[in-house]
Amino acid sequence: MESSRIPVPLEDAAKAYFKHHDEDSLEQVIHSASSLIHYFANLYGKQCDREDLYQTGILGLMKALKNYESDKDVKFVTYASHCIIGEIRHLVRKQASYDRPGCIIELQHKVDHIIEEYIKSNESVPTTSYIAQQLHVKEESVDEVMRAGLVSFEELDIQKIHSTSYESFRLPIEDKLTLYQAISKLSGLQKKVIHMLFFQDMSQQQVADQIGMNQKKVSRIKEATIESIRKQMK
C-alpha cells in the first residue's frame, strides 16, 4: 500500500497533516520521510539493527510533528531532520561501547553540523562526497569515521581515513589515528608518564616525585616510549 502512494515532498505532506490531522495524511508524512530516515540510519548506524533504527527515526518524526511551530520561520523538513538525527544519534551512541579517539569524535560532530546546515539551506540531504569535501578527507573516510564507537578501534580500517589537505602545524587525521593507536599499545606506566610530561607539562622530577621513582628512571621510560611510538609511526 505504501509503495503505491504518489511521492509527495515532505514539506507538502506535513502541511496537509497540520491541516487535516487524519490518519491518511499522517501515513503520507511517514512515506515522504522514509528516505530521509533510511539515509540517517545508513549513515549513523551501519552496525546497528536496521529496524530499530527505522523505528527510532519514526519516533523522531512523530516528535517533530508534535512540537513543530510553523511561525518560527523554520521549514518542517529542517526541523524534522534535526529531530530524526537526534533520535537516531542518541540510539547509536547509546549502543556505542567502545572508546573513540578525540579526533574521531571531533569529525563525527563536524558531520552532524555539515548535515544540519546543508538541510537548512537545501531542504535535502548531502551526499557522502559532499560531506567528505567539507571535512577535507577522502570519501571512504566518512563511513569509517561514523563506525567508530560501534566497533573497537582495532576493527577500524584506519588506512581508509586520509586527509586531502593539511593545515600548518596540525597533524593530518591519519597521523593522529596512528599516534592514538601507538599510544593505546603502551603499558599503563608508559601512558601515565607520557600524559604527565606532554599533556600536563610536568617536569621529569615532578613526574618522578608523583609516581615514586627517581628522575633517571622517568627519563629512560620517556626515551623508550618515544622510540616505540616513532617505530610504529614509520
Secondary structure, 3 states (H helix, E strand, C coil): CHHHCCCCCHHHHHHHHHHHCCHHHHHHHHHHHHHHHHHHHHHHCCCCCHHHHHHHHHHHHHHHHHHCCHHHCCCHHHHHHHHHHHHHHHHHHHHCCCCCCHHHHHHHHHHHHHHHHHHHHHCCCCCHHHHHHHHCECHHHHHHHHHECCECHHHCCHHHCCECCCCCCCCCHHHHHHHHHHHHCCCHHHHHHHHHHHCCCCCHHHHHHHHCCCHHHHHHHHHHHHHHHHHHCC
